[in-house]
Amino acid sequence: MTKFYRVQEPRQSRYTGDITGRHKWCLPSIRCPACGASRAGGFTAYPSVDLSPLSECGEYEKHRIEPLDEFLRQRERIRPLVPTSSTLGPGTTFGPFVGTATGTFSSLYLHFIGATLIRREALEQLQAAGVRGLRGFPTQLRFRQKKHPELLELELPPQGRLHPDCTPERPPACPRCGRDAFPFPEEPLLDAASLPTHTDLFRLSDFETIFIATDRFVDAVRQLELDGVDLREVPARPFQR
């Protein structure tokens, strides 16, 4: 039976790596006319998606807030360019990560919430060990030192959900924009039926900042002695309606 783990950046690290930057394109943030909430998002990135074929691609180059109807219009315009199952929430980003980097970097770098980075050799080792679903894409990072690693960005679409039993006070989602705001539980529980079976590392669809890995990924990380992550087992069980 597959076990699942929450993957986090370590609280303490001997590495000094730091990056600043952003992805080349993004969907706008919104302010919902129904619930009044502003939704910025920007946690999920699709570095594989190239918006340059669009004549209107310049509209996606600046972070901005738009009315909900305008956000929906802009989202539908780019939908043919992204994977069919993609979740495209407000602030979703596309294309290469462009910015600057300095310092030393661990095998995996999770300290920047908008980009999940991995050293090329670490990705190749994990793939060779049989870890499924990992896709790395080139970044456009300028390093301030001559000797530096090649950092790729992992594309990790949202998949899987929390089990309702661990969030009993969850308010109803906004019927207009779908906003479903609630705090991440101290003792998370995963909805087993919602979890993907084709990949060993993913982010949750109802908490896009939370990374979940299978025991296959965890075993490979430990056997290869890759660093840069803390791992904590998270239970999963089916949701009984």
C-alpha positions in Angstrom: 0.0 0.0 0.0 1.4 3.4 -1.0 2.4 5.8 1.8 2.4 9.5 1.3 4.6 12.3 2.8 4.5 16.0 3.0 7.6 17.5 1.5 8.8 20.8 3.0 11.9 23.0 2.9 14.1 22.3 5.9 14.0 24.7 8.8 17.8 24.8 8.9 20.1 24.5 6.0 23.9 24.8 5.4 23.1 26.2 2.0 23.0 29.9 1.2 21.0 29.8 -2.1 18.7 32.7 -2.8 16.7 33.6 -5.9 14.6 36.5 -7.0 12.4 36.7 -10.1 9.2 35.7 -11.7 7.8 33.6 -14.6 7.5 35.2 -18.0 3.7 35.2 -18.2 0.8 35.0 -15.7 -2.9 35.1 -15.5 -4.3 38.1 -13.7 -5.4 38.2 -10.1 -9.1 38.9 -9.4 -11.4 40.7 -7.1 -14.7 38.7 -6.9 -17.9 40.8 -7.1 -19.8 38.2 -5.1 -17.6 37.5 -2.0 -15.4 40.6 -2.3 -12.2 38.6 -1.9 -9.0 39.3 -3.8 -7.3 36.2 -5.2 -3.7 36.5 -6.2 -2.5 32.8 -6.3 0.5 32.4 -8.4 1.6 29.2 -6.6 1.2 26.9 -9.6 3.5 27.3 -12.5 3.6 25.7 -16.0 7.1 26.3 -17.2 6.4 24.0 -20.2 3.7 26.4 -21.6 4.8 29.0 -24.2 2.4 31.9 -24.7 4.5 33.6 -27.3 2.3 32.3 -30.2 -0.5 34.5 -28.9 -0.7 37.9 -30.5 -2.0 39.1 -27.2 0.9 37.5 -25.1 2.0 40.9 -23.9 -1.2 41.1 -21.8 0.1 38.3 -19.7 3.5 39.8 -18.9 2.5 42.0 -16.0 0.9 41.1 -12.7 -2.4 42.9 -12.3 -5.9 42.6 -10.9 -8.8 42.3 -13.2 -12.6 41.8 -12.9 -13.7 38.2 -12.7 -15.3 38.3 -16.2 -12.0 39.6 -17.7 -10.0 36.9 -15.9 -12.3 34.2 -17.3 -11.9 35.7 -20.8 -8.1 35.7 -20.6 -8.0 32.2 -19.2 -10.1 30.7 -21.9 -7.9 32.4 -24.6 -4.9 30.5 -23.4 -6.5 27.2 -22.5 -5.7 25.6 -25.8 -2.0 26.1 -25.1 -2.0 24.3 -21.7 -2.4 20.6 -20.8 -6.1 19.7 -20.9 -6.3 18.8 -17.2 -4.6 21.9 -15.9 -6.1 24.0 -13.1 -5.9 27.6 -14.1 -6.6 29.7 -11.0 -5.9 33.4 -10.6 -2.2 34.2 -10.8 -1.2 30.9 -12.4 2.2 31.4 -14.2 3.7 30.2 -17.4 7.0 29.9 -19.2 10.5 30.0 -17.9 11.4 31.4 -14.5 13.5 34.6 -15.1 15.6 36.1 -12.4 18.9 36.2 -10.5 20.4 33.6 -8.2 23.3 33.6 -5.7 24.8 31.3 -3.1 24.9 27.5 -2.9 22.0 25.2 -3.6 20.8 21.9 -2.2 19.6 19.1 -4.5 16.0 20.4 -4.2 15.2 24.0 -3.6 11.7 24.7 -2.1 12.4 28.0 -0.4 10.8 30.1 -3.2 7.0 29.5 -3.1 6.5 30.3 -6.8 9.1 28.0 -8.3 10.1 24.4 -7.4 13.8 24.0 -8.4 16.0 21.0 -8.6 19.6 20.5 -9.7 19.8 18.7 -13.1 21.9 15.8 -11.7 19.4 15.3 -8.9 16.5 15.1 -11.3 18.4 12.6 -13.5 19.2 10.4 -10.5 15.6 10.4 -9.4 14.3 9.5 -12.9 16.9 6.7 -13.2 15.7 5.4 -9.8 12.2 5.0 -11.2 10.5 8.0 -9.7 7.5 8.8 -11.9 6.1 12.0 -13.3 9.0 14.4 -12.8 9.5 16.9 -15.6 12.2 19.5 -15.3 12.4 22.7 -17.5 15.2 25.2 -18.1 15.2 28.4 -16.1 16.6 31.8 -17.1 18.5 32.5 -13.9 21.6 34.7 -13.9 24.0 33.7 -11.3 26.3 36.1 -9.5 29.1 33.6 -9.3 30.9 31.8 -12.1 30.7 28.4 -10.6 27.1 27.4 -10.1 24.7 24.4 -10.6 22.2 24.1 -13.4 18.8 24.5 -11.8 15.7 23.2 -13.5 12.1 23.9 -12.6 9.7 21.0 -11.8 6.2 21.3 -13.3 3.9 20.0 -10.5 0.2 20.6 -11.4 -2.3 20.5 -8.5 -3.6 16.9 -7.9 -5.3 15.4 -4.9 -7.2 16.8 -2.0 -7.4 16.9 1.8 -9.9 14.6 3.4 -13.0 16.5 4.7 -12.6 15.0 8.2 -9.4 17.0 8.8 -11.1 20.3 8.0 -14.5 20.1 9.7 -15.0 23.9 9.9 -14.5 24.4 6.1 -16.8 27.2 4.9 -18.7 26.8 1.7 -16.9 27.9 -1.5 -18.0 31.1 -3.2 -20.5 30.2 -5.9 -19.1 32.9 -8.2 -15.3 32.5 -8.1 -14.9 29.2 -6.3 -12.8 30.6 -3.4 -12.6 28.0 -0.7 -10.6 29.6 2.1 -9.7 27.6 5.3 -6.5 27.1 7.3 -4.2 24.1 6.7 -4.9 21.6 9.4 -2.3 20.7 12.0 -3.0 17.0 11.5 -3.6 16.7 7.7 -5.4 13.7 6.3 -5.5 13.0 2.5 -8.5 11.9 0.5 -7.1 8.6 -0.9 -9.5 8.4 -3.8 -8.4 11.8 -5.1 -4.6 11.1 -5.1 -2.9 10.6 -8.5 -1.4 7.2 -9.4 0.9 8.3 -12.2 3.3 10.6 -10.4 5.3 10.4 -7.2 5.4 14.2 -6.5 2.6 16.6 -6.7 0.9 19.6 -5.0 -2.6 19.5 -3.5 -5.4 21.1 -5.5 -7.0 22.7 -2.4 -3.6 23.8 -1.0 -1.3 24.6 -3.8 1.6 25.4 -1.5 1.6 21.9 0.0 3.8 19.2 -1.8 3.0 15.5 -1.4 5.3 12.6 -2.3 4.8 8.9 -2.5 7.1 6.4 -0.6 8.8 5.7 -4.0 10.0 9.3 -4.1 11.0 9.3 -0.5 12.9 6.0 -0.7 14.8 7.4 -3.7 15.7 10.6 -2.0 17.0 8.8 1.0 18.9 6.2 -1.0 20.5 8.8 -3.2 21.2 11.0 -0.1 19.6 14.1 -1.8 19.2 17.1 0.5 17.0 20.1 0.7 13.7 18.6 2.0 12.1 17.6 5.2 9.7 14.6 5.0 6.7 13.8 7.2 4.3 11.0 6.6 0.7 12.0 6.0 -2.1 9.4 6.4 -4.7 8.9 3.6 -8.1 7.2 3.6 -11.1 7.1 1.3 -13.8 9.7 1.6 -17.1 8.1 2.5 -20.0 10.1 1.2 
